[in-house]
């Protein structure tokens, strides 16, 4: 009697408890009305989350597109640019663990909204240095009118003009070192990107788990696929915006553009890198608005009420830790949550499937982060494309393939109702096929440009050893040229010279913004055909085969990107299904933390350090310190960039194989244990039924097999 009354009380409490934010009269609604209201709020959250993913991806993609612009504007090497790029992950590192763990028990939509505000402020901070730095200065020959002819060689020889210029520059060098603060203004970019990382932290772990908690299990993969697809659209617009801003002069609105003598094709050109950050910052601020109007929780779908009945997780998740099954109605206190932190972490990392998947994803993201960060630079240096065109190609061709691959993965998971084991196999297969395709990119490279004194001799013979590299030769010995200047000139012989002075050019004419050099002695000695020994400003084009190689590279890169991204959603489903439901937010937070710390931060840095080793010509700042690289060894760049990406990809494939094997082993062992328990339960039920049937003639039918089975 006492036991049955307790059961009735518990049953009544279970059926009468409602979320704190919702009044009790909501039980008056019919099931169809409740489902409609729940779906409406869930779709609002889905739309808001998709827009936030778009906003953060837009800013992230734009940052990748401005890597070379920031390098030139602040005169910093690739390794330091990698540190700036990694500051986003550092921001995640600072708060990801606490946000993912404590945020799961608080108001998740409002926490996401607060993160959007911080993200918007950080994005605006990145553009701040432009308004405090002095105007961008580039080295260029001066002309008083459009018809005057001057001599680059004599300008740096013994004429009165170069003497005054040298005295003026020598007298101002100390003042320039004191006044010029551009060498340290990159810190604002670092701090702004750091704030972006802090603000972005709650979006992924809290947003994805919110969808997984209140959406039907069949639609989770599709919803996540939609969010990830919209997130990929963000970088498309980010790179296209970067392509547009790269065509605009850096000081647009601050100087008269008619007085600018360089064009976007000039190697000294710096685009309006800061303009896109203002746009992205405003979009991030607007994305925060909808989350302040959403409730803390939604009504769960009827298909997910019974968490232990037919859920796929119950087939292989060990539910031995019952202390983590906290009811949603209880308000966990901060001290209690902190006390459960270490046990939760131990339980999470003790899951072999989760741990191996974490290692595999971390290694793979090392390869992907490094590859994506320096892909625009690779296209510029390897195939001789401009920064604007490189960003345009990536945004319009490459990234849509990634979006299509992620969306296709979600559709496949939903349509064929693929389980966890099948998801792990798709994830592994996409990695294997993707990196096999990536391996063929080694054959699609271009040879080094012919640069006198660096890659070829002044006579046009190649190659030039490291010890023989010298920018000075007999043909320019009478010209007192600067070895540090990098004002490339393309000669009629197809050889690029570091400057017109080093090419021995005697006269120079300008018509508009077009500068032509004549009577260049170094061009004449290397000319294969007798003719004009002249040249034009700019670097010579690559060989005739390079445009064809670039086309092949684009096609193969699109196929590779699609193949690798096809396993994105199956990997997400594997991550969500291999852990207990109560630790989903925490698991995603630790996953994000590991990816940020072990991949997002170090990958751009060591990729940049290794890429810097392939530099042939370094620029110098005004005070004499080393600036950004002007020319790379194309062959060394290709081998470092592609080789390091491929090496990390192969390592991740072996770890993915271990994930599949471990998952299959756990699945089989759990299936056998469930089968054994089911057989024992069946035998026990039959025995009790027989006992009840035997004693039915003597006693009242107080023992009912059906009731015993339900208990």
N, C-alpha and C positions, 0 to 999 in steps of 0.2 A: 504493500500500500504506500509506504513511504517512498520507495524507489519510483513507482509510477507517478507519484505526484511531482517528484523532482524532474522527471522526464517531461511532464506536461509544462512545468514552469519554464524549462530550458527551451522547449519547442515554441512556447508563446513569446519568449524574449527574442528568439531568433527571427520570428516572423514579424515582429512589431518594431524592430530597430530600423531607423532610417538615417541617412546622412544628416550631419548637423546643419548643413546649409539648406536642406529641403524640409518643409513642413510635413507633418504626418498625413495631411489630407491628400497627398499625392497618391496614396493607395486607392483613392476613389476612382482614379482614371482607369479606363479599360486597358487591357494589354496592348491593343493597337495604338492608342493615344500615347502611352508611355514609350513605346518603341519609336513612334514618330518624333516625339520631343527629344529623345535620346539621340536619335540619328541626326536630327537637326543641329544640336549642340556639338556633336562629334564632327560633323562636316564643317562647322564654323572653325573648330579647333584645327581640323585638317587643313583648311584653307589658310588660316593664320600661320600655322607651322610651316606650310609650304612657302609662304611669302617670306618668313624669317630665314628659311634655308636659302631662298633666292638672294636675300639681302646679304647674308654673310658670305655666300659663294661669290656674289658679284664683287665684293670688296677683296676677297681672297684671290680671285682670278685677275682683278686689276693690279693687285700687288705683284703677281707673277709677271704681268706684262710690262711693268715699269722697272724691272730689275736692272736692265742695261741703262735706262734713263737715270736712275738713282746712282748707279755706279759713276756715270760721267759727271753728274751734277755735283756730287759730293767728293769726287775723285777718291774712291775707295776700291780696294780689290774685291774679287769675288768671294773670298773667305769671309770678309766683313759683311758683305751683302747676305751671305748665308746666316750670319748671326742675327741680322735684322729680320730675316725671314723666319728664323727659329724663335724670335721673341714672342710670336703668337702662341707657340706651343708652351713657352715658359709661363705665359699668363694662364693657360689651361692647367699647368702643373700646380700652380699656387693654390687653386681652389677646387679642382675637379673632384678630389676625394670627398671633401666635406659637402659640396653641392649635391653630388650624386647620392650620398648616403643620407644626409639630413633632409635634403630637398624632397626625397621621395615620400616623407611623412608630413610635409608641409603643403602649402598651396602652390602646386607646380606651375599652373599658368601664370600666376603673378611673379614667380621667381624668373620664369622665362622672359616676361615683359621687362623686369628690372635689368636682366642681362642685355636685352636689346638696347636699352638706354645707354648702358656703359659701352657697348660695342659701337654705337653711333658717335659718342663723344671721342672714343679712341680713334675712330676713322677720321674725324675732323682734325684731331691733333696731328695726324701724319702730315697734313697739308700745311701746318702752321709755319715751318721753316721758310717757305717761299715768301712770306710776308715780312721776314726779318733779315733774310740774306740779301747781300748786295746783288746787283744784276749780274747775270751770267756773262763772263768774258771769254772770248775765244781769240786765238791767234790768227790774224789775217792781215794780208798786205793792204796798205792804205793807198787810196787814189784820190786825187783832188777833183778829177773829172773823168768822163767815160772814155776819153781818147788818149789820155796820157800813157806813155810807155815807160816802164821802169825795169830795172834789172834786179832780180832776186839775188843774184850772185854778188853784185856790187853793193846791194843794200846792207850786206853783212861784211863788206870788205873795208877799204880805207877811205871811203867818201865821207864828207861832212855829215850827211844825213844819218848813216848808221852810228857814227860816233855820238851824236846827240841822243839818238834813240837808246844806245847802250848806256850812256851816262844817266839818262832819265830813268831807265829801268833799274840801273844799279842803285841810284839814289832812293828809289821808291821801294826797293825790295824789303827793307826792314819794316817800313810802314805797312806794306802789304801783308807781311806776316802778322803784324799786330792787329790790323783792321779786319783782315779776312777771317771770319769765324765759320766759314762753310765746312772746314775740316771737322768741326765738332757738332755741327747742327744735325747730323744724322742721328744724334741721340734722341731728338724729338720723334723721329720716325720710329726708332726702336721702342720708345715709351708708348707711342700711339698704337703700335701693333701689339704691344704687351696688353694694353687695355682692351683691344679687340679680342684677344685670347681669353681674358677674364670674363668679358661679357658673353662670349659665345659658349662658355662652359655648360650652362644648364640646358641648352637647346637640344642637344642630342640625347643625353641620358634621360632627362625628364620628359621630353617630347615624345620620344619613341615608346617609352614605357607607358605613357598616358594613352597612346593609341592602342598598345598591346593589351592594356587593362580593360578598356571599355569598348573595343571593337570585337566583332565576332572572329573566332579563330580562323575561319576560312578567308576573311577579308584582310587580316593583318598584313600578310605578304604583299597584297595588292596596294594597300594604303602606304606601306613603307616604300614600295616601288614608286608610287606617285610622288612622295616627298623627295626621295633621292633623285628622281628624274628632274623635278623642278630645281633641285639643288645643282644639278649639272647645267641647267639652262643659265644659272647665274654666272658661271665663268664664261659662257659664250658671250653674254653681254659685257662682261668684264674685259675680256680680250678685245672685243670690238670697240669698246670705249677706249681701251688703251691704244688701239690702232688709230683712232680718230685723234686722241690727244697727242700722240707722237708726231702728228703732222703739224700741230700748232707749236709755235715757238714758246720756249719756257717762260719768257717774260712778257707774254701777250697781255695787253692791257696796261703794261708799265713802260713800254718803249715804243718808239715809232718803228713799225715793221718795215718801212721803206728803207731804213738805214741798215737793215740786217742783210749781210752779203752772203750768208751761207743758206743752204737748202736742206731739206730732210735727208737727202742722199749723202750729205757731207758727214764724215766720221766724227766731227766735232759737234754735230747737231744734238741738242737736248730738247725734247718735246715738253709740253705743258703737263708734266707728270702729276702735279698737285691738283689739277682741275677735277679729275675723276674721283679723288677722295672726298671732295666736297659733295659731289652728287651721291656717292655711296653712303656717306655719313647721314645725309638727310633721309635717304631711304631706310636706313637702319632705325632711325628715330621713329619714323612713321610705322614701322613694323611692330613696335611695342604696344601700340594702342589697343588692338583687339584682345590681348591677353588679360587686360585688367577688367574685362567684362565677362570672362568665362568662369564657371564654377570650379570648386576644388575637385569634385568628383561627379561622375555621371552614373546613370543606371546601367548595370551590367546586362549584356544580352542574355536571354533565357538559355541559349545554348552553352553558356559558360558558367551557369550557376553552380553546377556540380563539378567542382574542380578536380575531383579524384575519380570520376567515373570513367570517361573515355578519352581523357586528354592524352595526347601523345607523350607529354612529358612523363606521365606516370609509368611509362613502359621502361624507362631506363634511368630515371632520377631516383637516387637513394633518399628516401624521406626519413632517415633515422634521426634527424635533428628537429624534433618537434618544437623546440623552444623558439624557433624562428617564425612559426606560423601565428603571427599577431593579427587579431581581427582588425578590420578597417575602421570599426567604430571607436576603437580606443585611441586616445590621444597620448602618444608616447612622449615622455618627458625627455629633455635634453640629456640628463644624466643617465637615464636608462638606455638611450640610444648610444651614448658614448661607451657605456659598459658593454654593449653588444657588438661594438665595432670590431675588436680584435677576433672574437669568435666567428663573426660573420666573414671576416677576411680569411681566416684559417679554413673555414668551410668552403669558401669560394675557390681558393688556390689548391685545396685538396681534391677538387674535381679534375681528374686527369684529362678529360675531353676539353674542358674550358682552358686549362693551363697550356696544353699543346696548341690549341687554336690561337691562344694569345701569343705564343711564341711565333707561330707561322705567320700570323697577320703582322706582327711587329717587323719581322724580317722583310716581308713583302712590301710593306709601306716604306721601309727604308729605300728600296729600289724605286718605288713610285714617286715618293717625295723628291728624291734627288733628280729623277728624270724630268718631272714636270717643272721643277724650279728652274732648271737650266735649259729647257727645250727651246725657248726663244733665242737664247744666246747661241745654242748649237746650230739652229737654222741660219742665224746671221753669219756665224764664223765658218760653218761648213759649206754652205751653199751660196754665200755672198748676198743674202737678201737683206733688205732694210728692216729696221726695227718695226716700222708700221706694218709692212707686209707679213713679217713673221707672226705678229699678234693677230692679224686679220686671218691668216691661214689656220692658226690654231683655234681661234674662236669660231670660225665658220665651218671648218671641215672636221677637225680632230675631236673637239669636245662633243658635238652632236652624236658622234659615234659612241662615245662613252655613255651619254644619256640613253641612247637607244639600247645599248647592251644592258644597262641596269633595269630599264623598263621591261625588256624582254625576259630577264631573269625573274622578275616578279610575276609576269604573265604565265611563264612556264610553271612556276611553283603553284599558282592558283588553279590553272586549267587542269594539270595532271595530278593535283593533290599529292605532291611529292613529300615524302616524310623526311625525317632528319638524316637518315642514312643516305637517301637519295640526294639531299641537299649537299652533304659533304662530298659526294662523288662528283656532282656538278662543279662545285668549288675547286676541287682538285683538277678535274679535266680542263676547265677554262684556264687555269694557271699553266698547265703543261703545254697546251696548244698555243696559248698566247706567247709564252717565252720561246717556243720553237720558231714562231713567226718573227719574233723580235731578233732572233739570232741572225736572220738574213739581212738585217740592216747594216751589218758590218761590210757587206759588199756594195753598199750604195753610198759611198763617200766620194768626195771630190779631193783632188790633189791640192797642195798648197798653192796659193797665189804666188806669182813671180814677183818678189820684192827684192830689189837690188840691195845686196849687202846682208840680207837676212835669210832668204831662201835660195837665191841664185846670186852668182857673182855679177859684177857690173858688165862683164862681157856676155852675160846671158847664159853661161853654163851652169849646170846644176848637178848635184846638190851642193850646198855649202855646209861644211862641218861647223861645229860649235866654235872651234878655235879660229876658224877663218872668217867668222862673221864680223864685218866691219862696215860701217856706213860711209867711211871715207875711202876714196880711191884717187888715182892720178887725174881722172877727168874732173874732179871737183877740188883738187888740192889748193888751187889758188883762191877758192872761195872759203872764207872763214864762216862756215855754217855751224849751226847749233845741232849737236847730236841728240839733244833731248826733245826737240820739236817733232811733232807728228802732224804734218800737213800733206797727206799723200797726194801724189800727182801721177796720173797715168800717162805714160809716154806712148808715142806712136808705135813703138816696137812691142807693145803689150806688156811691158814691165812697169811695176809700180815702184815709185821712189818715195822715200820718207818725206821729202820736201822738194820744192822746186830748186832750192839752193843746192841740195845734195845731187840734184840732176844736172847741175851746171848750167841752168837756163840763163840766158843773157838778157832777154827782154820779156816784158809781160804787158799784155793788153787786156782791157776789160770792157765788155759791152753789157750793161745791165748787171746781172749777177753771174754772168759767164766770164770766167777768167781763163785765158789761154797763154801758155808759155812758149817762147820761141828760142831757136838757136841753143838748144840744150846739148852740151857736149857729151854728157854721159849717155843720152839717148842715141846720139849718132854712132858711138862706137859699138853699141849692141844692136843696131838696126840691121835686120836681115835683108831689107830692101832699101836701096838708096832712095832717099826722099827727105821730107821735112823732119827735122829733129825737134819736134814740138811735143806738147802735151797739154792736158787739161786737168783741172782740179778734180780730185776724187780717186778712188781706188779702181784699178782695172777689173773688168769682169773676169769671172772664172772661165775655164776652158769651155769649149762648145758642148762637151758631154755633161757638164754640171747641171744645166737646166733639165735635161732628161733624167738625170739621177734624182734631182729634187722632186720631179713628178712621181717617179717610182717610190721615193721615200714617203710621199704623202699618201699614196694608195695603200702601201703596206702598213703605214702607221695607223691609218683608219681601221684596217682589218684587225690589227693587233690590239688597238684600244677597245674595239667592240668585244673581242674575245675575252680579254682580261676582265672587263667590267661585267660580263655575263654572269660571273660567279659572285657578284656583290650581294644581291638579295639572298641567294642560298646561304652565303656566309653569315648574314645577319640572322636568318632564321635558325641556323645552327647555334649561333651564340645565345639566342633567346630561349631555345628549347633544351639546352644542355644544363640548365641551372634551375634551382627551385624558384617558384614564382615570387616569393618574398624578397629575393636577392637580385631581381632583374635590373633595377635601377643601379644598385651597387655594382653589379657585374659590368654593366655598360660603362659606368664611371671608371672602374679599374681598367677596363679595356681601352677606353679613351686616354686614360692617364698613361698607360704603357705605350700606346702608339705615339702620343705627344712627346713623352720623355725619351724613349728609346729610338724613335724614328723621326718625328717632326723636328726636334731640336738638332740632333747631331747630323742627320743626313745632308741638309743643305750646306752645313759647315765643312764636313770632310769631302763632300763632292766639290765644293768651291776651292778648298785647299789643293786637292789633286788637279783640278782644272787649271789653277794658277801655275802649276809646274810646266804647263805646255805653252806658257806665254813667251813670245819672241821679242816683243817690244813693249816696255813699260813706259807709261807717262809719268811726268814729274809735276809735283805741286809747285806753287810759287816759292815756298821756302826750301825746296830741294828734296822733300820726302817723296816716297814712291806713291804714285796715284793709281789709276786704273790701267788695265792692260789695253794696248792699242791693237796688237796683232797676235794671233795664236797660231801654233803649229796645227794645221788641220788634221793631220794623221794622228798625232799624239792626242789631240782633243777627242777624236772619234773613238780611239781605243780606250781612253780613260772613261769617257761618258757611257758608251755602250757596254764596255767590259764590266765595269762596276755594277751597272744595272743588271746585267745578265748573271753575274756571280751571286748577287743577293737573291735573284729570282729562283735560281736552281736550289739554293739552300732552303728557301721557303717551300719548294715543292716536296722536298724530303720530309719536312715537318708536317705538311698536309697529308702525306701518306701515313704518317704516324697517327694523325687525327682520325683518319678513316678506319684504321685497324683498331685503335682503342675504342672508338665509338661502336664498331661492330661487336667487339668483345663484350663491352658493357651491356649492349642491347641483348645479346644472346644470353648472358648470365642472368640478367633481370627477367627476361622472358621465361627462362627455365624456372626461376624462383617463383614467379607468378603462377606458372602452370602447376608446380608442386603444391602451392598453397590452395589453388583451386581444387585440385584432386583431394586434398585433405579435407577441405570444407565439404565437398560432395559426399565423401565417405561418412563424415560426421553427421551430416543431415540425414543420410539414409539410415544410419544406426538409430538416431533419435526418432525417426519416423516409424521404424519397426517397433521400437520400445513403446511408442505412443499407441500403435495399432494393437500390440499385445495387451496392454493395460487398459484398453478402451472398454473392454467388457466388464471390468471391475470398478473403474473410476470414471469421474466426469471428464469430458474432453477439455481439460485445462491446458494440455500441452498441444500446441498447434505448430506443425512444421513450417507453415508459411510465416508465422510470426517469428519463429526462431531464425529462419533464413534472413528476414529483414533485419533483425538485431545483429 
